[in-house]
Amino acid sequence: MRLVNTIVRYESSARPWRRLLEIAADHFADTLADLTFLHAQGVKLELHVSEDRASYFVKLVGPAVHAVETDRKAQGRSPLSQPLAALAADSQEHEAADGRKLARDVAIGALTFRDARSRCEGFGLEGFDAELARYRAEISQSKAAAKRRPS
């Protein structure tokens, strides 16, 4: 049995809803009207991160969601889980990019390791440590090469 942590960081964020609507418009046209309606009803997006922090999925939460899903099933349309899965994948890419940026900021001294690490916790940024090590190695190599150059 796998435990899943729920993080409702998306509740107040505009980006995930905006991205979900963009993804629906581009790839799931039949869901766009339903998602727009749910957004207008104040439905929340929840991010569920797996225990190993390797994956996550997005869930819509609110009383209107069940009614919309029931209506979609009755009409034989695809479930809302498809655009939500696409949003989860998109979010993981976005979080990985944030992790690389944090690692770079730590490597150049613009941010403390502790602060950056606390920002990473719980959001599937397992690549943060690897990226930080890579950036630090690049900086060390660059400094060593600079010392070897004649003045």
HELIX and SHEET records of a PDB file:
HELIX    1   1 ARG A    9  SER A   12  5                                   4    
HELIX    2   2 ALA A   14  HIS A   27  1                                  14    
HELIX    3   3 ALA A   29  ALA A   40  1                                  12    
HELIX    4   4 PRO A   63  ALA A   74  1                                  12    
HELIX    5   5 SER A   81  ALA A  107  1                                  27    
HELIX    6   6 PHE A  113  CYS A  120  1                                   8    
HELIX    7   7 GLY A  127  ARG A  148  1                                  22    
SHEET    1   A 3 VAL A   4  ILE A   7  0                                        
SHEET    2   A 3 LYS A  44  SER A  50 -1                                        
SHEET    3   A 3 TYR A  56  VAL A  61 -1                                        
END                                                                             
